Amino acid sequence: MRGIVNIVIGIIFIIGGLSGNLALRGTHSGGGIAAVGGFLVLLGIFRMMRPE
């Protein structure tokens, strides 16, 4: 379940950052928040693949 939450939040960050609606705090960088979203998606995939 935890991996799915990371993936959903990561996708929201990617879409918001690339559309210009979200920005990384302190830098006002949409690309930065999209990069954080990409990291969250990869982390979510890793957590889903890991055996429990």
Secondary structure as UniProt FT lines:
FT   HELIX           2..19
FT   TURN            25..28
FT   HELIX           30..49
//
